[in-house]
Amino acid sequence: MSAIFQKIILFSLIPVFTMVTGGIAAIYKKPNGNIRSLILHFAAGVVFSVVAVELLPDIVKQHKPLQIIIGFCLGLIAMLLIKKFAESREDQDVKVIESKLPLSLLVGIGVDIFIDGLLLGIGFSAGTKEGMLLAIALSVELLSLGMATAIELGQNKLPKQKSITIIALLSIIFFTSAVLGATLLHNLSDSAMEVVLSFGLSALLFLVTEELLIEAHEEKEAVWHTAAFFTGFLVFLILGMII
């Protein structure tokens, strides 16, 4: 095993740890509605910043509009179908109040985490320093996403053990995609990578606008909630500039 591959594995475990830790903390000490809204706003800001700082520059740089259209439309269609499927299941189980799985939200977060892992794996190829800083930035993002996921699972009255399992599985997705980014997908053609990144771009925008912010706005809006969104955006923006 090469030294760079060992570093990728080591540093990809940091975001995994922060996501699981944040999720477990939110599960066992459930935040009130105000804190819940703050966390969801912050997570939305961080994800939106990932789109602006990490994905868009790489996508625009390639100048491949056809691949962008294909990937973006596939991402939108996939998320709409998942949301439709989740809503139809909720309609069928309308009498069952507890243990509802927020499928579209989980898929959106899963796509986000998968793309993040790819970026980390590919980022280490640009240099060890860049990869380490990206791992730190992603740790902040996954910490907020882990807490946001735990909060939403709690809102849907899932058992604590099941919620922990779901968060652990999501963190494994990140680790797996980081390994893929460092090995298989690192050798993808520019056109294929453009489709993958555009798919992720669409899915992440859907996650922010149709899931995280909608859930966050269930609470009475306050100026601190809005500020949390922009704080999340600014944190990842600054970390992206450092990288």
C-alpha positions as CSV (number, residue, x, y, z in Angstrom):
1,M,0.0,0.0,0.0
2,S,1.5,3.4,-1.1
3,A,2.1,6.1,1.4
4,I,-0.3,8.5,-0.3
5,F,-3.1,5.8,-0.2
6,Q,-2.4,5.3,3.5
7,K,-2.8,9.0,4.1
8,I,-6.1,9.1,2.2
9,I,-7.4,6.3,4.4
10,L,-6.2,8.0,7.5
11,F,-7.6,11.4,6.8
12,S,-10.9,10.1,5.4
13,L,-11.5,8.6,8.8
14,I,-11.6,12.1,10.4
15,P,-14.8,13.3,8.7
16,V,-16.3,9.8,9.4
17,F,-15.5,10.3,13.1
18,T,-17.0,13.8,13.2
19,M,-20.2,12.7,11.5
20,V,-20.8,9.7,13.7
21,T,-19.9,11.8,16.8
22,G,-22.1,14.7,15.9
23,G,-25.0,12.3,15.0
24,I,-24.7,10.4,18.3
25,A,-24.6,13.6,20.3
26,A,-27.7,14.9,18.7
27,I,-29.5,11.6,19.2
28,Y,-28.9,11.3,22.9
29,K,-29.2,15.0,23.6
30,K,-32.0,16.0,21.4
31,P,-31.9,19.8,20.6
32,N,-35.0,21.9,20.9
33,G,-36.7,23.4,17.8
34,N,-34.6,26.5,17.8
35,I,-31.3,24.7,17.9
36,R,-32.6,22.2,15.3
37,S,-33.4,25.0,12.9
38,L,-30.0,26.6,13.5
39,I,-28.2,23.3,12.7
40,L,-30.2,22.7,9.6
41,H,-29.6,26.2,8.4
42,F,-25.9,25.8,9.1
43,A,-25.8,22.5,7.3
44,A,-27.6,24.0,4.3
45,G,-25.1,26.8,4.1
46,V,-22.2,24.4,4.2
47,V,-23.6,22.2,1.5
48,F,-24.4,25.2,-0.7
49,S,-20.8,26.4,-0.2
50,V,-19.5,23.0,-1.3
51,V,-21.4,23.5,-4.5
52,A,-20.0,27.0,-5.1
53,V,-16.4,26.4,-3.9
54,E,-15.7,22.9,-4.9
55,L,-18.0,21.7,-7.6
56,L,-18.9,24.7,-9.8
57,P,-15.3,25.8,-10.5
58,D,-14.3,22.3,-11.6
59,I,-17.4,21.9,-13.7
60,V,-17.1,25.2,-15.5
61,K,-13.4,24.8,-16.1
62,Q,-14.0,21.8,-18.4
63,H,-16.3,23.7,-20.8
64,K,-18.4,20.6,-21.7
65,P,-22.0,21.9,-21.8
66,L,-23.5,18.6,-23.1
67,Q,-22.0,16.5,-20.3
68,I,-23.2,19.1,-17.8
69,I,-26.7,19.0,-19.2
70,I,-26.8,15.2,-19.1
71,G,-25.4,14.9,-15.5
72,F,-27.5,17.8,-14.2
73,C,-30.8,16.5,-15.6
74,L,-30.0,12.9,-14.5
75,G,-29.4,14.2,-10.9
76,L,-32.6,16.2,-10.9
77,I,-34.7,13.4,-12.3
78,A,-33.2,10.9,-9.8
79,M,-34.0,13.2,-6.9
80,L,-37.5,14.0,-8.1
81,L,-38.2,10.2,-8.5
82,I,-36.9,9.5,-5.0
83,K,-39.0,12.3,-3.5
84,K,-42.1,11.0,-5.4
85,F,-41.5,7.5,-4.2
86,A,-41.0,8.7,-0.6
87,E,-44.2,10.8,-0.7
88,S,-46.2,7.9,-2.1
89,R,-45.0,5.6,0.7
90,E,-45.9,8.3,3.3
91,D,-49.4,8.4,1.7
92,Q,-49.8,4.6,2.0
93,D,-48.6,4.7,5.6
94,V,-50.5,7.8,6.7
95,K,-51.9,5.9,9.7
96,V,-48.5,5.0,10.9
97,I,-47.2,7.9,12.9
98,E,-43.9,6.5,14.1
99,S,-40.8,5.2,12.4
100,K,-41.1,7.0,9.1
101,L,-37.8,7.0,7.2
102,P,-37.2,10.4,5.4
103,L,-36.0,8.7,2.3
104,S,-35.5,11.6,0.0
105,L,-33.5,13.5,2.6
106,L,-31.3,10.5,3.3
107,V,-30.6,10.0,-0.4
108,G,-29.7,13.6,-0.8
109,I,-27.3,13.5,2.1
110,G,-25.9,10.2,0.8
111,V,-25.2,11.8,-2.6
112,D,-23.6,14.8,-0.9
113,I,-21.4,12.5,1.2
114,F,-20.5,10.4,-1.8
115,I,-19.4,13.4,-3.8
116,D,-17.4,14.7,-0.8
117,G,-15.6,11.4,-0.6
118,L,-14.7,11.5,-4.3
119,L,-13.4,15.1,-3.9
120,L,-11.2,14.1,-1.0
121,G,-9.8,11.1,-2.8
122,I,-9.1,13.0,-5.9
123,G,-7.9,16.0,-3.9
124,F,-4.9,14.1,-2.4
125,S,-3.6,13.6,-6.0
126,A,-3.1,17.4,-6.1
127,G,-0.9,17.2,-3.1
128,T,-0.8,16.0,0.5
129,K,-1.3,19.5,2.0
130,E,-4.4,20.2,-0.2
131,G,-5.8,16.8,0.8
132,M,-5.3,17.4,4.5
133,L,-6.9,20.8,4.4
134,L,-9.9,19.4,2.4
135,A,-10.3,16.6,5.0
136,I,-10.5,19.3,7.8
137,A,-13.1,21.3,5.8
138,L,-15.1,18.2,5.1
139,S,-15.0,17.3,8.8
140,V,-16.8,20.5,9.6
141,E,-19.4,19.7,6.9
142,L,-20.0,16.1,8.0
143,L,-20.2,17.2,11.7
144,S,-23.2,19.4,10.8
145,L,-24.7,16.9,8.5
146,G,-24.4,14.1,11.1
147,M,-26.3,16.3,13.6
148,A,-28.9,17.4,11.0
149,T,-29.5,13.8,10.0
150,A,-29.9,12.7,13.6
151,I,-32.3,15.5,14.3
152,E,-34.5,14.6,11.3
153,L,-34.4,10.9,12.2
154,G,-35.5,11.8,15.7
155,Q,-38.3,13.9,14.3
156,N,-39.5,10.9,12.4
157,K,-39.4,8.9,15.7
158,L,-36.9,6.3,14.6
159,P,-35.3,4.2,17.4
160,K,-32.0,5.5,18.6
161,Q,-30.1,2.3,17.6
162,K,-31.6,2.4,14.1
163,S,-30.7,6.1,13.8
164,I,-27.1,5.4,14.8
165,T,-26.9,2.6,12.3
166,I,-28.1,4.8,9.5
167,I,-25.6,7.5,10.3
168,A,-22.8,4.9,10.5
169,L,-23.8,3.6,7.0
170,L,-23.8,7.1,5.6
171,S,-20.3,7.7,7.0
172,I,-19.2,4.4,5.4
173,I,-20.4,5.8,2.0
174,F,-18.0,8.7,2.5
175,F,-15.0,6.4,3.3
176,T,-15.8,4.1,0.3
177,S,-16.1,7.0,-2.1
178,A,-12.9,8.5,-0.9
179,V,-11.1,5.2,-1.7
180,L,-12.9,5.2,-5.1
181,G,-11.8,8.8,-5.8
182,A,-8.2,7.8,-5.0
183,T,-8.2,4.8,-7.2
184,L,-10.9,4.0,-9.9
185,L,-12.5,7.4,-10.5
186,H,-9.3,9.2,-10.5
187,N,-8.6,7.7,-13.9
188,L,-12.0,8.6,-15.4
189,S,-12.0,10.7,-18.6
190,D,-12.8,14.4,-18.3
191,S,-16.2,13.9,-19.9
192,A,-17.2,11.1,-17.5
193,M,-16.1,13.1,-14.5
194,E,-18.1,16.1,-15.8
195,V,-21.2,14.0,-15.8
196,V,-20.5,12.7,-12.3
197,L,-19.9,16.1,-10.9
198,S,-22.9,17.7,-12.6
199,F,-25.1,14.9,-11.2
200,G,-23.8,15.7,-7.7
201,L,-24.3,19.4,-8.3
202,S,-28.0,18.9,-9.1
203,A,-28.5,16.5,-6.2
204,L,-26.9,18.9,-3.7
205,L,-28.9,21.9,-4.9
206,F,-32.0,19.7,-4.5
207,L,-30.9,18.7,-1.0
208,V,-30.5,22.3,0.1
209,T,-33.6,23.8,-1.4
210,E,-36.1,20.9,-1.1
211,E,-35.0,19.2,2.1
212,L,-32.7,21.0,4.5
213,L,-34.2,24.5,4.2
214,I,-37.8,23.3,4.1
215,E,-37.2,21.3,7.3
216,A,-35.4,24.2,8.9
217,H,-38.3,26.6,8.1
218,E,-40.8,24.5,10.1
219,E,-39.7,26.5,13.1
220,K,-40.5,30.2,13.5
221,E,-37.9,32.1,11.5
222,A,-35.5,34.3,13.4
223,V,-32.5,36.4,12.4
224,W,-30.1,33.9,14.0
225,H,-31.5,31.1,11.8
226,T,-30.7,33.1,8.6
227,A,-27.3,34.0,10.0
228,A,-26.5,30.4,10.6
229,F,-27.0,29.6,6.9
230,F,-24.5,32.4,5.9
231,T,-22.1,31.3,8.6
232,G,-22.1,27.8,7.3
233,F,-21.4,29.1,3.8
234,L,-18.6,31.5,5.0
235,V,-16.9,28.8,7.0
236,F,-16.5,26.4,4.1
237,L,-15.7,29.3,1.7
238,I,-12.8,30.4,3.8
239,L,-11.6,26.8,4.2
240,G,-11.9,26.4,0.4
241,M,-9.8,29.5,-0.1
242,I,-7.1,28.2,2.3
243,I,-7.0,25.0,0.3
